[in-house]
Amino acid sequence: MYRVVLDTNVLISAVIRNGNPRNLLKNAINDKKYVLVTSDKILNEMSGVLHRPKFKMTEDEIDEIVFTLISSSEIQVVTSKFKAVKDDPDDDIIINTAYDGEADYVVSGDDDLLRMKKFKNIQIVTVTEMLKIL
């Protein structure tokens, strides 16, 4: 079974609208088509974004989303400190989570990550590409 890290932008898209990102997340949570690997830092970043006024989400709604992800994911303790994303060092947490979690794929909508295409043995793909792989 594939091990997959979803970038924060994919998680946010899955939460706020219907479409492929939500379908991909459902593939992990409901259908168990792959192992979702994440980390505290990714979950904290997602929570911070969802707290922005434009999303109009309550604390309870955000807590429920985070709890669902925690209960449906393998939470990876991140110890690697690769500086792999030169143009956006904030994205290094995605790479480090994937590396430490022995992920097969990172799924992202971020151009800086997608341009890399690969880090070590980890493929970096779009949501559409991952849905085709599954």
PAKEMI-157391 format. One line per field, with one value per atom (N, C-alpha, C): atom name; x, z, y. Coordinates in Angstrom, 1 decimal, padded with zeros to 4 digits. Layout:
# PAKEMI-157391
site	[CA:...]
X	[X:...]
Z	[Z:...]
Y	[Y:...]
# end
This chain:
# PAKEMI-157391
site	[N:CA:C:N:CA:C:N:CA:C:N:CA:C:N:CA:C:N:CA:C:N:CA:C:N:CA:C:N:CA:C:N:CA:C:N:CA:C:N:CA:C:N:CA:C:N:CA:C:N:CA:C:N:CA:C:N:CA:C:N:CA:C:N:CA:C:N:CA:C:N:CA:C:N:CA:C:N:CA:C:N:CA:C:N:CA:C:N:CA:C:N:CA:C:N:CA:C:N:CA:C:N:CA:C:N:CA:C:N:CA:C:N:CA:C:N:CA:C:N:CA:C:N:CA:C:N:CA:C:N:CA:C:N:CA:C:N:CA:C:N:CA:C:N:CA:C:N:CA:C:N:CA:C:N:CA:C:N:CA:C:N:CA:C:N:CA:C:N:CA:C:N:CA:C:N:CA:C:N:CA:C:N:CA:C:N:CA:C:N:CA:C:N:CA:C:N:CA:C:N:CA:C:N:CA:C:N:CA:C:N:CA:C:N:CA:C:N:CA:C:N:CA:C:N:CA:C:N:CA:C:N:CA:C:N:CA:C:N:CA:C:N:CA:C:N:CA:C:N:CA:C:N:CA:C:N:CA:C:N:CA:C:N:CA:C:N:CA:C:N:CA:C:N:CA:C:N:CA:C:N:CA:C:N:CA:C:N:CA:C:N:CA:C:N:CA:C:N:CA:C:N:CA:C:N:CA:C:N:CA:C:N:CA:C:N:CA:C:N:CA:C:N:CA:C:N:CA:C:N:CA:C:N:CA:C:N:CA:C:N:CA:C:N:CA:C:N:CA:C:N:CA:C:N:CA:C:N:CA:C:N:CA:C:N:CA:C:N:CA:C:N:CA:C:N:CA:C:N:CA:C:N:CA:C:N:CA:C:N:CA:C:N:CA:C:N:CA:C:N:CA:C:N:CA:C:N:CA:C:N:CA:C:N:CA:C:N:CA:C:N:CA:C:N:CA:C:N:CA:C:N:CA:C:N:CA:C:N:CA:C:N:CA:C:N:CA:C:N:CA:C:N:CA:C:N:CA:C:N:CA:C:N:CA:C:N:CA:C]
X	[000.9:000.0:000.9:000.5:001.3:001.2:002.3:002.4:002.5:001.6:001.4:001.3:002.0:001.9:001.2:000.1:-000.6:-000.1:000.3:000.7:-000.5:-000.1:-001.1:-002.2:-001.7:-002.6:-003.6:-003.3:-004.2:-005.2:-004.7:-005.6:-006.6:-006.2:-007.1:-008.1:-007.7:-008.7:-009.7:-009.2:-010.1:-011.2:-010.8:-011.7:-012.7:-012.3:-013.2:-014.1:-013.7:-014.6:-014.6:-015.7:-015.8:-014.8:-014.4:-013.6:-012.5:-011.5:-010.4:-009.7:-009.3:-008.6:-009.4:-010.7:-011.6:-011.7:-011.8:-011.9:-010.6:-009.5:-008.2:-008.1:-008.6:-008.6:-009.5:-010.7:-011.7:-011.1:-010.2:-009.6:-008.8:-008.2:-007.4:-008.3:-009.2:-010.0:-011.1:-011.8:-013.0:-012.6:-011.8:-011.6:-010.3:-009.4:-008.1:-007.3:-007.3:-006.6:-005.1:-004.7:-003.3:-003.2:-001.9:-001.7:-001.3:-002.1:-001.9:-000.9:000.2:001.3:001.3:001.3:001.4:002.2:002.3:003.1:002.4:002.8:002.3:002.4:003.6:003.8:002.8:002.6:001.6:000.2:-000.2:-001.5:-001.6:-000.6:-000.6:-000.7:000.0:-000.1:-001.5:-002.1:-003.4:-004.4:-004.3:-005.2:-005.0:-003.8:-003.6:-004.2:-004.2:-004.8:-006.3:-006.9:-008.3:-008.9:-008.0:-008.4:-008.6:-008.1:-008.2:-009.7:-010.0:-011.4:-012.1:-011.4:-012.1:-012.7:-012.2:-012.8:-014.0:-014.2:-015.5:-015.7:-014.7:-014.9:-014.8:-015.6:-015.5:-014.4:-014.0:-013.0:-013.4:-014.6:-015.1:-015.0:-015.3:-015.2:-013.7:-012.8:-011.4:-010.9:-011.3:-010.9:-011.3:-012.5:-013.1:-012.3:-011.9:-011.1:-009.8:-009.1:-007.8:-007.9:-008.9:-009.1:-009.3:-010.1:-010.3:-009.0:-008.2:-006.9:-006.0:-005.9:-005.1:-005.5:-006.8:-007.3:-007.2:-007.0:-006.9:-005.5:-004.6:-003.2:-002.2:-001.0:000.1:000.8:001.0:001.6:003.1:003.9:005.3:006.0:006.9:007.8:008.9:009.1:010.0:011.4:012.4:013.8:014.7:014.4:015.2:015.1:016.2:016.3:016.8:016.3:016.7:016.2:017.1:016.7:016.6:015.5:015.3:014.6:013.8:013.0:013.6:014.5:015.3:014.4:013.4:012.5:011.5:011.2:010.2:010.6:011.5:012.0:010.8:009.7:008.6:008.0:008.3:007.8:008.7:009.9:010.8:010.1:009.1:008.5:007.7:007.2:006.5:007.5:008.7:009.7:010.2:010.5:011.0:010.1:008.8:007.7:007.7:007.7:007.7:008.9:010.1:011.3:011.3:011.0:011.0:009.9:008.8:007.6:007.7:008.9:009.1:007.9:007.5:006.4:006.9:005.9:006.2:005.9:004.9:004.4:004.2:004.5:004.0:003.0:001.8:000.8:000.7:000.9:000.9:000.3:-000.1:-000.4:000.6:001.6:002.7:003.7:003.9:004.8:006.2:006.7:008.0:008.3:007.3:007.5:007.3:006.3:006.0:007.2:007.9:009.0:010.1:010.2:011.2:011.0:009.7:009.3:009.6:010.8:011.2:012.2:012.2:013.2:013.6:014.8:015.3:014.4:013.7:012.8:011.3:011.1:009.7:009.3:008.2:007.6:006.8:006.9:006.0:005.1:003.8:002.8:001.6:000.8:-000.5:-001.6:-002.6:-003.8:-004.3:-004.4:-004.9:-004.0:-002.7:-001.8:-001.9:-002.1:-002.2:-003.5:-004.6:-005.9:-005.7:-005.0:-004.7:-003.9:-002.9:-002.1:-002.9:-003.8:-004.6:-005.6]
Z	[000.0:000.0:000.0:-000.8:-000.9:000.4:000.7:001.8:001.2:001.6:000.9:001.9:001.6:002.4:001.5:002.1:001.4:001.9:000.9:001.3:001.9:002.7:003.4:002.4:001.3:000.3:-000.2:-000.3:-000.7:000.4:001.6:002.8:002.9:002.8:002.8:001.7:000.5:-000.6:-000.3:000.2:000.5:001.6:002.5:003.6:003.1:002.2:001.9:000.7:-000.2:-001.4:-001.9:-002.6:-003.3:-004.4:-004.8:-006.0:-005.7:-006.6:-006.6:-005.2:-004.6:-003.4:-002.3:-002.2:-001.3:-001.6:-002.9:-003.3:-002.8:-003.0:-002.7:-001.2:-000.4:001.1:001.5:000.9:001.2:000.9:-000.2:-000.5:000.6:001.4:002.6:003.8:004.1:005.3:005.2:004.2:004.1:003.4:002.3:001.5:001.8:002.6:003.0:001.7:000.7:-000.5:-000.4:000.6:000.9:002.3:002.8:004.2:004.1:004.8:004.9:006.0:005.6:006.6:006.7:008.0:008.2:009.5:009.9:011.1:011.8:013.1:013.9:013.2:012.5:011.9:010.7:010.0:008.9:009.4:010.5:011.1:011.7:012.3:012.9:011.9:010.8:009.7:009.1:008.9:008.4:009.3:010.6:011.6:011.6:011.5:011.4:010.2:009.1:007.9:008.0:008.6:008.7:009.7:010.6:011.6:010.9:009.7:009.1:008.9:009.1:009.0:007.7:006.6:005.3:005.2:006.1:006.1:006.9:007.8:008.7:009.4:009.9:010.6:012.1:012.8:014.3:014.8:016.1:016.7:016.7:017.0:017.0:015.7:014.6:013.3:012.9:013.3:013.0:013.8:015.1:016.0:015.4:014.9:014.3:013.1:012.3:011.1:011.5:012.4:012.9:013.5:014.4:015.0:014.0:012.9:011.9:011.2:010.9:010.3:011.2:012.4:013.4:013.5:013.6:013.7:012.4:011.3:010.0:009.4:010.1:009.6:010.5:009.9:010.6:010.9:012.2:012.6:012.7:011.9:011.8:012.7:013.5:014.2:013.3:013.0:012.0:012.6:012.2:012.7:011.6:010.4:009.2:009.1:008.6:008.4:007.0:006.0:004.6:004.3:003.5:003.0:001.5:001.1:-000.3:-001.2:-000.6:-001.4:-001.3:-002.3:-002.2:-002.3:-003.1:-003.3:-002.2:-001.4:-000.3:000.8:001.7:002.8:003.7:003.7:004.5:004.0:002.8:002.2:002.6:003.2:003.7:004.6:005.4:006.4:005.6:004.4:003.7:003.2:002.7:002.3:003.5:004.6:005.8:006.3:006.3:006.8:005.9:004.6:003.6:003.8:003.9:004.1:005.3:006.5:007.7:007.8:007.1:007.1:006.0:005.3:004.2:003.2:002.8:001.9:000.5:-000.3:-001.7:-002.5:-002.1:-002.8:-001.9:-002.4:-001.9:-002.9:-002.4:-003.3:-003.0:-004.0:-003.8:-005.0:-004.7:-005.7:-005.8:-005.0:-004.9:-006.0:-006.8:-008.0:-007.5:-006.4:-005.9:-005.7:-005.1:-004.9:-006.2:-006.9:-008.2:-009.2:-009.2:-010.1:-009.7:-008.5:-008.0:-008.6:-008.8:-009.3:-008.5:-007.8:-007.0:-005.9:-004.8:-003.7:-003.2:-003.4:-003.1:-003.8:-003.1:-003.8:-003.7:-003.4:-003.2:-004.4:-005.0:-006.2:-005.7:-006.4:-006.1:-007.2:-006.9:-008.0:-007.6:-008.6:-008.4:-007.9:-007.5:-007.0:-008.2:-009.3:-010.5:-010.8:-010.8:-011.0:-010.0:-008.7:-007.6:-007.8:-008.1:-008.4:-009.5:-010.5:-011.6:-011.1:-010.2:-009.7:-008.8:-008.1:-007.2:-008.0]
Y	[-001.2:000.0:001.2:002.2:003.4:004.2:004.9:005.9:007.2:008.1:009.4:010.6:011.6:012.9:013.9:014.4:015.5:016.8:017.7:019.0:019.8:020.8:021.6:022.1:022.6:023.2:022.2:020.9:019.9:019.6:019.6:019.3:020.5:021.7:022.8:022.8:022.5:022.4:021.3:020.1:019.0:019.4:020.3:020.7:021.7:022.6:023.8:023.6:022.6:022.5:021.0:020.7:019.4:019.4:018.2:018.1:017.0:017.0:016.0:015.9:017.1:017.0:016.3:016.6:015.9:014.4:014.1:012.7:011.9:012.6:011.9:011.7:012.7:012.5:011.4:011.4:010.3:008.9:008.9:007.6:007.0:007.9:007.5:007.2:008.2:008.1:007.0:007.0:006.1:004.8:004.8:003.7:003.0:003.6:003.0:002.6:003.4:003.1:003.4:004.1:004.4:004.8:004.8:005.3:006.7:007.5:009.0:009.2:009.8:010.2:011.7:012.1:013.6:013.8:015.0:015.4:016.5:016.7:017.8:019.1:019.3:020.6:020.8:019.8:020.0:020.2:019.5:019.7:021.1:021.5:022.9:023.9:023.8:024.7:024.8:023.6:023.5:024.2:023.9:024.5:026.0:026.5:028.0:028.6:027.9:028.5:028.5:027.4:027.3:028.3:028.8:029.8:031.2:031.4:032.7:033.0:034.3:034.7:034.4:034.4:034.1:032.7:031.8:030.4:030.3:031.2:031.3:029.9:029.3:028.0:028.3:027.5:027.6:026.7:027.0:026.2:024.7:024.4:023.0:022.3:023.1:022.5:022.2:023.1:022.9:021.7:021.7:020.6:019.2:019.2:017.9:017.5:018.5:018.1:017.6:018.3:017.8:016.5:016.2:014.9:013.8:014.1:013.1:012.8:013.8:013.5:012.7:013.1:012.4:010.9:010.7:009.3:008.5:009.2:008.5:008.4:009.0:009.1:008.4:008.2:007.9:009.2:009.6:010.8:010.5:011.2:011.0:012.0:011.6:012.5:012.8:014.1:014.6:014.9:014.3:014.6:015.1:014.8:015.2:016.7:017.3:018.7:019.1:018.3:018.6:020.0:020.7:022.0:021.8:021.2:020.7:021.7:022.6:023.5:024.9:025.2:026.5:027.7:027.7:028.9:029.1:028.1:028.2:027.3:027.7:026.8:026.3:027.0:026.5:025.2:024.9:023.6:022.4:022.7:021.6:020.7:021.2:020.3:019.1:019.4:018.4:017.3:017.8:016.9:016.0:016.7:016.0:015.0:015.4:014.4:013.2:013.5:012.4:011.5:012.1:011.3:010.4:011.1:010.3:009.3:009.6:008.7:007.6:007.6:006.6:006.6:007.8:008.0:007.6:007.2:006.9:008.2:009.0:010.1:011.3:012.5:013.8:014.3:014.7:015.3:016.7:017.6:019.0:019.8:021.0:021.9:023.1:022.9:024.0:023.8:024.9:024.8:024.5:025.1:024.8:023.4:022.7:021.2:020.5:020.8:020.1:020.1:021.3:021.4:020.4:020.0:019.0:017.7:017.3:016.0:014.8:014.9:013.8:014.3:013.6:013.9:012.5:012.2:010.8:009.8:008.9:008.0:008.4:009.6:010.1:010.9:010.4:011.1:012.3:013.4:014.6:014.8:014.7:014.7:015.6:015.8:016.6:015.7:016.3:015.5:014.6:015.2:014.4:013.2:013.5:012.4:011.3:011.6:010.6:009.9:010.5:009.8:008.8:009.1:008.1:006.9:007.2:006.1:005.2:005.7:004.9:004.1]
# end
